[in-house]
C-alpha cells in the first residue's frame, strides 16, 4: 500500500466516521450513543468557532488546488477524531464486558494518530494547529464523559421512558 493511497483514504475521514457513527446508532439504539454523537458534533462546532475567533491561516499548500478557505487553528478534524478516541477510551476502560479492550484501544489510537498526522502531511494544518485541536478534543471528551457519568447516565434514561421520547428507536 503506497503512502499516497493511505493519505487518500485518510483524507476521507469525515465521511468514514460519519457513516460508522450512523450505523452504530442504528445498531445499538442507545441514548448514550446519541449523547456521544451530539457531544462530538458540539466539540467540532467549538473548534470551528475558535477557528473564526483566532483566524490563524492554514499553511500554504504546495498544490494551489488543495488550498482551503477556512482558518486553521485549531484543526477541527484533530478535535473530532481525538474527541472520538478519548471518549471511546473512557467508555472502554470503565466497561468490564468488552473483550480485547486493549487491542481495541490500540486500534482506536493508531487510527486517530494517523488522521492527525495526515492533516499535517496533506498540508491542511501546521503541527501547532493539530496539537491544539487534539488537546481540545481530549479535554472536551473527558468533560463530556464526566457529564454523562455524573448526570445523564442516571437522569436521562428515566426521563426518556417517562415522557415517551423516541419510543421504539432508543432503548
N, C-alpha and C positions, 0 to 999 in steps of 0.2 A: 504494500500500500504506500503510495507516494505521499510526500509531505503536503503537496497541493490538494490531494484528494481529502486528506484529513481536515485541512483548513476549509475546504469547500463544504464538507459535512458540518463542521463546527460553525460555519457562517449561517447555517440554518437552525441554530439552536432554539431560537424563539418558537419557530413552528413545531419543532420536535417536542419541546417542553409543554407547549400549549396542548398539543394533541395527546400526549401522555397524561397530562393532568385531566383533560376532559374525560378520557376513557377510565381513568382511575375514579373520578367522581361517579360516573355511571356504574362502574363495577361495585364500588364499596358502598355507595349510597349512605354516606356518613356525614353528619353535621360537622364533625371535626375536619373532614376533607374540604367542605365548603368554607369553613372558617380559615383553614390553611390557605386556600386559594385566594380568598378575599384579602387576607393579610399579605400574601405575596404581591398581589396587584397594588395594594396600598404602599408597600415598600418600593415598588417600581415607580409609583407616582411621586413618592417623596424624593427619589433620585432625580426624576425629571424636573421637579420643582426646584431642587437645589441646582441643577444644571442651568436653569433660566435665571437663577439668582446670582450664581457665581460667574457665569458667562465666560468660562475659560475655553478657548478654542481647542479643537481637536488637532492632532498632529497633521502636518501637510503630507498627504499620501503621495507615493511615487507615481501612482496611476491617477490622473486627474478625474477619470470617470468614476472612481470609487470615493470621491470626497463626499462627506456627509454635511448636511445643512445645519444640524443641531450642534449644541455645545458638547463638550467632552467631560467635564468634571461634575460629579463623579460618573463613572461608567454605569449606566442602568443595567446592562447585561451582567456585569460583575455583581451588582447589587442583587439582581433577581436570582442568579444561579447560586450565589453564596447564601442568600436567604433560604432557598430550597434546600441546599445541602445542610446548612446549620439547623434548620427546623427539623428536617428529617433525622438528623443525627440525634437531636434531643428526644424525638419520639422513639427511635430505635433503642437508645440507651435506657429509657425507662420502661420499655415493653419487654416483658420476660419471655413471651411466647414466639419471638421472631427467630427462626433458625438461621444459622450462619450470619449472625448480626455483624460481626467484624468484617467478614468478607463483603457484605452489603455496604458497610461504611467505606471500605477501601474503594469500591466501585463508585459510590457517590462522590467521594473526594477526588478521585482521578478524573472523572468526567468534569467536575467543577473546575479543577485546576486547568484542564485542557481548554475549556471555554474561556477562562480568564486569560490564559496565555494567548489564545487565538485573537483576542481583542487587540493586543499589542502587536502581534505578528502580522495581522491584517491591516495594521496602521490605522485602526479606528480610534485608538486611545493611547495615551502615554502610560508608562508604568505607574506614575503617581495617580492617574485617573482610575486605573483598575484597582489599585490598592485602596484608594478612598471608597470606591464602590463596594469592594469586598468587605471592608470594615463596617460600612453602613449596613450591608446585608446581614452580616453576622449579628450586629447589635440589634437590629430590628427583629431578626428571627428569635433571638433569646427573649427579648421583651414580649413578642407575640406569644411565644410558647408559655412563658410565665403567666401571662394574662389568661391564656386558655386553661392552664392547670389551676390557677387560683380562683378564677371566676366562671368562665364559660363552661368548663367541663362539668361543673355541678349545677349551675343555674340555667344554662341554655336548654339542655335536653328536656327537663320537665316543662319549661315554658312552651317549647315547640309542641310537646304532646298535649298540653292543656288547651292551647288555643287552636290546635289542628293545622298549624302552618306546615306546608309541604308534605301532608299526609300521602303515603304511597310512594313518595320519591325518596325521602330520607328516613332512616330508622328513627 
